[in-house]
C-alpha cells in the first residue's frame, strides 16, 4: 500500500491560484426584510479538492432579478482529492420595495432561486 502526503501552498505562493465557476448545492434565506436592512443568504457549494476555497460572487442585475455565480479559487500544488462543501454568506440589501429574485447558478443551465420581499 502506498500513502501520499499532501499540503496546500502557503500565502507566499499567490501566483499559483486558479479560478473556476462552481455550482451551488443549496441556498437558504429568510423570505422578507425591510428596505435598507441587510439579510444573510447562506450558500453551499462543493470544491474539487482540499485546496479549494471561496473567491467571490459574480453578479448580473436585471431590475428585481440578480443572477449570481460562485467563483472558487484553488491554490497550486498537490492537494487532497476529497470533495469539500463550503458554506459562505451572501449579503442581500435593497432600498427598493418589491419582490426580489436571487438566482444562484446550480448547473450550466439551471438556478436555485430565492425570493425576498422587501417592504
Protein Blocks (a to p, Z undefined) as FASTA:
>chain_A
ZZdddddddfklmmmcccdddddfbdcddfbdcehiacddddddddfbfkbccfbdcddd
ehjaccddddddddedjddfbdcddddddddddfbgcdddddddfbfkbccddddddZZ
